[in-house]
Amino acid sequence: MTEQAPIVVWFRDDLRLSDHPALDAAAKTGAALICVYVLDDKGSASGVRPLGGASRWWLAQSLRALGKDIGTKGGNLVLRTGKAADALSEVAQTTGASDVYWNDIAIEACRGVTREVATSLSRIGVEHRQFCSDLLIDPSQVRNKEGRGLRVFTPFWKRVVAIGDPPKPLPAPRQIKSGPELASDRIEDWNLEPIKPDWAGGLRDSWSPGEASARARLREFLADSIRGYATGRDRPDREITSRLSPHLRFGEISPRQVWHAAQFAAAERPAIASDINKFLSELGWREFSRHLLFDHPDLAQKNLQSSFDAFPWKRDTKAFKAWARGQTGYPLVDAGMRELWHTGIMHNRVRMVVASFLVKHLLIDWRDGENWFWDTLVDADPGSNPASWQWVAGSGADAAPYFRIFNPVLQGEKFDPDGKYVRRWVPELAEMPSKLIHKPWDATPLELASAGITLGKTYPEPIVDHPKARARALDAYAKTRN
């Protein structure tokens, strides 16, 4: 009796065992499985964007967790670097594998990589199968009459919801039959984690990457924090957000797992239905952004609205550095940027405020901000990150109008009324009265002295004046339109 040839399962942005269609299908064949992850550290010729620093740290932890999970099922995770086509062909040839299975990523650059892989495998007589699990709906299913993707979120999301529930999530395989032993790279040799200096202490304190943590976080959120989400999600001073975004970014949990768990919670507890719907619409923004990226592969480089190509952006290294370091003199902006540096994430409301500040108060190109976020966010998503920056800048699809300029003082007073968020991340302002914490420059000398603050020394004075910056931004926009 001829022994069944092994199957290679190629892990990508799907670092989990449950609801992994490629792994599920391969395991059901009864063949031995060779689980492989390939790091193309320099970025593929097909244009896949190399990971930023914070994402590289997350990837290292996630791969360790995945390797342990595969080990508990009886298998091994093999790590390779270089072009996926070369690495997978070499593994297939070495092990005598009959097939390579993987899950699709609906991004043109990623599909370019899979085309290279498929071509390389066909040359050596190895079959391949591709599965879907990256999105709720494939972009081909949501098109307008001209065959293009939708560029306004609300009708897009209505279409997605009307299509109905995505397929139910698949369970993890009970066993992963181990394939031939292969040498594997060591994660430590990939230099994914910072050493000199080691700036990842805050990331380690804030996160536990991996599938088990992702599923636990979803359960805890739906059991507790979801109540009041619809009205409270804009409050950075409250622990009310899901914190699932980096887990979704690396596929430690799938969007359809989130969808079905949320729908089950709504059915069990009708009182939280509005909170569930709002939460799912945030999942919808991820979906919308990825569909935009599918139609516009250059989303991170090119304005979706070409009128912004003539916008007079400023090159101001000093101002950008002050923004990036959380030293603008605007407490809510500085708190957000410091939270980002320490934890690799930032509350969504504050993301909008700090992005608006960079683009409109400082007139610095949104692409500079998007690149900074790409490097410092653990949830830096190739769709959501540029789509959200373009939304704030006014250059994107369904964008906020450029003349919507967030006032960082009013935003702070509305969404962090007691200054709890600012006090946490800007501790030099901890003793400021709540009525002044978002505008310390309005404090009297006695009030500043009582709080231990010397503006310009212990805390910076505002690097721009809000009314003047607003007028300058509107003038620049008017000239662009004309």
Phi, psi and omega in degrees: 000128182286131179289138181293134180290147179289165177238134175271129173250116184266113176274141182227246173269048183214059190275067182208168176254328179274152184047048177241090188304322180295315179294318180299313181294319180294317181296325182291343178286342184083359181283159170292144185245138175245105183272124188230138168238133182243124176260114172265088192292339183257004182085136184284154173299339179282354174100014176294131185286125178297146182294149172280176186299313181294322178293325177296319176300314181299316181303317180300315181292321182294321178293322176298316179297317179297317179301318178295318181296317177296322179298323179292340179266358177104359183253190178222150175257123180260129181252136179223155174240160178110195179291134182301321181300317180290314184295316183289323177297318180295317178296316181297316180294316183298322185264352184071028182295146179269333187215158168234126180250143174205165176263138181291148168241116188281060174231133187303318180297320179292323177290332173297321177296316181293328175295320176298317180297313181300318179296316181297318180293321181296329179296332182253011175077026179255132180280166175216154175224142183237142184230168182245135173193001187283330183230167174289321184223133175294140181307332180295343183271349181237090183230154173272186184296333179274001179086010179260160177289156180283144184243011174236130191296312188302308177296327176301310185292325176298320178296316181297314181296321181294331179297331176107180183299141172289168179305149179293145181298149178269145176286161174291148177297145179292329182215144171244107182291121186290137178266192179302144179291137180226146172294146181228145172296159173261135179303323181299333181277353181275351179056041177280336185254140181289143180239302181234099357277158175269097182265009188265011181302318179294327177294317180297323180289335189262338192223153169230086182298156177128160184297318182299318179293322180297315182291323177295319180297318179297316179299313182296319181297312182289335180278335189225293191293340183297332182296123181087006183299319185301323182260338187255357187293342179274002183263105180289346180276002181238148177270080187231357179270164186282331184057033179266349190302316179291329177294321176291321181303319182261009175069026175286343171216147184262156178298328180284335171295317178296315181302307185291323177296320179292318179295323177295317179297321179294321179292324180286328185225083184304336182295338181258015184302318181293325177293320178296316181298320179293319178298316180293330177292333174290322171298325177296327178294321174302315180297313180300316181297320180290327175292322175300315180296325178299318181277338183227081183301339180264028185304328182276352182243333192237135175300132174290329175259111188296342179299335181281354178296338181261008184292136185277071179296149179259145171260100185229088184298320181296315180294320179297318180296320177298319177297310184297327183270358182071046182228042183273344185087358174254110191304317182294320178297314182294322178299316180297315182292328177285323174301316180301313183295323184281318189252346184078014179210165178212142177304141188298318178300318181290327175304317180295321182292314183290326178292316177299320180298315181295313188284323190253319176286322185256350181058034178264137185308133180303332181294330176293318177293319179298320178295321178296315177297320180302324182277333188252346180274136172282344179252028182297099184265135183296341176262306186295322184296304179291325180297320181289321177295319178292328177298312180295318183293337183091003184263358189257192177282140179050040189280153168295139180299146184302326183285358172278097185249112182296130171273112186296334178288309181295323177297319178294315181295329181280316189255351175223060193299328179265358179076017182298316180295314179296317180300326181291316189260345175236073189298339178294345178259009188302329184267004179289142174299148183302325183290345183242354189295334179267358178210065184299338179292345177273353181287150175285162176305322179293319179295320177295316180296320180296329179271359179073032185244134168238106182299136183092348178236293180279337174211135186291150168286157181305133182283344173217155175271126187303308181300319180291319179296321179296315180297320180295319180296317180294324178294317178297321180292319180297319179295324178295317180294327181280000000 
